[in-house]
Amino acid sequence: MKLSEGLTVTELKRFKQEGEKIACLTAYDATFASTLDTAGVDVLLVGDSLAMVVQGQSTTLPVTLEDMVYHTACVNRGRKRALLIADLPFMTCWSPETALQSAAGLVQQGGAEMVKLEGGRHRLEAVRLLVQEGIPVCGHLGLLPQSIHRLGGYKVQGTDPHDAERLLEEACLLEEAGVDLLVLECIPATLARAITMEISIPTIGIGAGPDCDGQVLVLYDMLGVTAGKHPRFVKNFLAGTEDIGGAVAAYVAEVKSGQFPSRQHSY
């Protein structure tokens, strides 16, 4: 496992303090990791979305920890500057101890510098244990793909006052527990703005409006190569550019300038 020569968790917090947007994309292999890193992407997320866009599954649920470790190690070999985050897949966090064991594999074997887990209040003990053992944690609130059957589909979350209040409270609780970064997925832009202003750690939005501290998209969505209907928060950056590197550079530039996402990409 290589030691990162690039961005750190501390520097991402400085980005928030100084008002610099954080550009994040998913990555699943060394070649794309190198392309994204060269184009200036700040954070590479090895998402369990690989179940859908790489493996052809209908949800993220079938992806295993072994899959995640393998793809994280591939991405790690291709990057130099970007911070590397890896998802803890479905049923690898059912207890704090299980979460710790799973995260250890992603860090030790995969080279992850941070792990991401879905959920709020019920994940607090797992977060505390991971942080206690020196593993940086990224939280994830809003639409939770690992809970898609309970949620009844890919729907915007936090649209009623009770749910919005709960998400804001859970964001604060996750920060108190020690998370260093927080992904907000498919929530109203006004709620994402309130959360971003309330907590001191950076927020990364996906379908959460323009006021988050950074943005993330699934790489294949951003390149316009994902089959089927795309969510409204997706923009095809490959259209109008000459190559993939140019598309990624355009994405980074629009995130950094605040041009993306626009209101038309928000809920």
C-alpha positions, -999 to +999 in steps of 0.1 A: +000+000+000+013+034-010+012+064+013-007+093-002+014+123-015-017+144-021-048+158-004-056+149+032-087+151+053-074+182+070-069+199+036-105+192+027-117+209+058-095+239+048-113+239+015-146+244+033-132+271+055-118+290+025-148+284+003-131+262-023-154+236-038-144+199-036-146+179-069-153+142-064-160+114-088-164+077-085-136+054-099-133+017-102-100+010-119-064+022-122-067+037-157-097+059-149-082+068-115-051+082-133-072+101-158-093+116-130-063+124-108-045+141-137-076+162-145-076+176-110-103+156-092-099+161-054-115+129-042-119+095-058-148+074-043-148+037-049-185+034-047-206+003-042-223+017-073-198-005-091-224-033-086-247-015-111-223+002-135-195-024-136-212-056-126-246-050-143-266-055-111-300-038-105-290-024-071-259-019-050-268-047-026-250-077-043-215-061-042-192-078-016-164-065+006-140-086-015-152-067-046-147-034-029-112-042-016-102-054-051-114-022-069-101+001-042-066-014-046-069-009-084-078+027-080-051+033-054-025+022-080-036+048-104-038+080-083-012+104-069-030+135-056-066+126-050-079+114-016-092+078-018-125+069-002-141+034-003-177+024+005-185-001+031-209-023+012-243-038+023-243-058+056-207-050+065-217-026+092-244-045+111-223-041+143-195-017+152-171-045+154-181-058+119-177-023+105-142-020+120-131-054+106-146-045+072-130-010+072-096-025+081-097-046+050-104-015+028-076+004+044-049-023+048-055-042+016-072-016-006-053+015+004-083+035+013-077+067+033-113+070+044-143+047+044-179+057+038-210+042+055-247+049+050-270+060+077-274+083+107-283+077+143-279+039+142-244+042+128-230+064+156-214+037+176-197+023+145-184+057+136-170+062+171-152+029+170-137+035+136-125+070+146-111+056+178-090+032+158-077+060+135-099+053+105-114+085+089-151+082+082-174+098+055-211+097+064-239+094+040-275+108+045-305+113+024-312+087-003-294+055+010-290+030-019-284+001+005-319+008+020-336+010-013-362-017-006-372+000+026-374+034+010-395+021-019-373+033-047-349+060-057-369+090-043-359+124-030-356+124+008-363+151+034-392+168+016-414+170+046-405+191+077-402+160+100-378+142+078-358+174+071-355+180+109-343+144+114-317+147+086-303+179+101-301+164+135-284+133+122-259+153+104-250+171+136-248+137+155-225+122+128-202+152+131-201+149+169-193+112+165-163+120+145-171+119+107-148+141+086-170+143+055-207+139+048-223+129+015-259+143+010-278+124-017-311+134-033-324+160-008-339+194-014-313+221-021-326+242+008-321+214+033-286+207+020-277+243+024-290+244+060-270+213+068-239+227+051-242+259+071-249+241+104-219+217+105-182+224+103-172+194+082-174+195+044-206+183+027-205+165-007-237+167-027-252+144-053-286+157-062-285+180-032-282+214-049-254+239-054-246+250-019-228+219-006-191+222-001-184+198-030-201+175-056-198+139-066-212+120-096-210+085-107-182+086-134-202+068-161-232+091-155-209+121-159-196+107-192-231+100-205-225+063-210-249+049-184-279+031-200-314+041-192-330+073-179-306+096-159-316+115-127-321+152-131-289+159-112-267+143-138-250+162-166-232+147-196-198+164-196-184+144-225-208+161-248-190+190-265-155+179-254-129+160-274-120+132-249-126+118-215-098+138-199-114+170-213-148+160-199-134+154-164-115+187-165-147+204-175-165+188-146-138+199-122-139+235-135-177+237-132-177+223-097-149+246-086-166+277-101-200+268-087-215+265-122-224+229-116-248+219-103-273+246-114-308+249-102-320+227-130-300+199-115-315+204-080-346+194-062 
